[in-house]
Amino acid sequence: MTLNIWNVLAKLEDRSKLERSGKVVVSREEMMLAITYETGLFFNIFLKAMKAKRALEIGTSTGYSSLWLIEALLQNTVANKQEKPSSSRGLITIENDPMKLEKASYNFSEAGVSDKIDIMEGNALECLRRLSGTLDNHELFDFVFIDADKENLKGYFDLVLPIIRVGGVIATDNVLYPTDYRPIMTSFIEYIRAKPNVQSVTVPIGHGEEITTKNADN
């Protein structure tokens, strides 16, 4: 299974490079808009170091980042000698675009991980509200990746903070690039760093990641 994941990741990375270089011209709706290879590898190593079992992703796109996350979660399961993660599916990913979900589902199937990933289709704020009402203390997330519309970042963050365990990490993409996002990302960073129960730092990798850890429940 792991080999299948790496093969699909390599294929998607090649596609993403072509898009970024302009050698392949596609519409905005069809673009992968993926994280960089270095960011994916960073998250993969990070989750393995955390021994993470459960992760949540807001913004599936075509599933590139999802595959980096699930590969780490599956390796952690093997390392812990468990038959499966604490939940039947270690990764929950949320996406509102049916076209992107169709492509992501195909990539998950090709990688052999369709039964390991729970896809929630719909408005992310609504999905997060539904999700928060169904989890108990044994189902809190170790890691959350936010890579969705920037206008709702503060709302996403406030909804995921209660459903991540103490010591868990929230990563937010695009804090440095594209530069058009800088004003809204600066406001977002100031907002979360003002919270008393978290610590946060900007990591200049890929498009820039804000890495936030939850220190306490309140």
Secondary structure as UniProt FT lines:
FT   HELIX           2..21
FT   HELIX           28..30
FT   HELIX           37..50
FT   STRAND          55..58
FT   TURN            61..62
FT   HELIX           64..79
FT   TURN            80..81
FT   STRAND          91..95
FT   HELIX           98..111
FT   HELIX           114..116
FT   STRAND          117..121
FT   HELIX           124..132
FT   TURN            133..134
FT   HELIX           137..139
FT   STRAND          141..146
FT   HELIX           150..152
FT   HELIX           153..160
FT   HELIX           161..163
FT   STRAND          164..173
FT   HELIX           179..181
FT   HELIX           182..193
FT   TURN            196..197
FT   STRAND          198..203
FT   TURN            206..207
FT   STRAND          209..214
//
